Each structure stands twice: as structure tokens, then as C-alpha cells.
């Protein structure tokens, strides 16, 4: 017999900052359903690759989660 534990999903608001050469130029906020803050951050970073701010023509593009 296996004990089944349900993992409760929570709603997180995660802001991702886009930078070029270390200089921030945009932020985008995502609403993410996840089990914890770590997964919410990871999911938001994954979602940010579809952002119009994620453009291969932007030099030295980086993204980071802004702590909330």
C-alpha cells in the first residue's frame, strides 16, 4: 500500500528582469501556479523565453528573477 500525498499548488507572482550587458531594460510579471517559490521562479524564467523582451538581437541578454 502506498501513501498518497497531494501536493498543494499555490499562486505566485514572479517578476523577471531582462538586461543587456548588465543594464536592465525591461521587466515582465508572470502569475505562476507551483508547489513552492523555487519552482515558481524556474517556471517564470522558462515562460520568459516567449517574451518580446527575449530577443536574440539584444547583446549580452540575461534574465533574472527579482526577489519579492
PyMOL commands that set and color helices and strands:
alter all, ss='L'
color gray80, all
select helices_A, chain A and resi 37-48
alter helices_A, ss='H'
color red, helices_A
select strands_A, chain A and resi 10-20+23-34+61-66
alter strands_A, ss='S'
color yellow, strands_A
deselect
rebuild
show_as cartoon
